[in-house]
């Protein structure tokens, strides 16, 4: 009976996560802000790549005539 009520000393993944990240407010806030910044960066990169894939040949960089001066002979 005593072994059933006693917690294991190793703990699980969530308990380890709680010990490392969520126990102190400063570490938790830093973890959340860092995660938000990384997620925003990855979302921006993904949308940019999707935009480029859908607009191949339609972008300013793809048109070879724009930005060139006519040759005077």
ABEGO torsion letter per residue (X at the ends): XAAAABBBAAEBAAAAAAAAAAABAAAAAAAAAAAAAAAAAAAAAAAAAAAAAAABGABAAABAABGBBBBBX
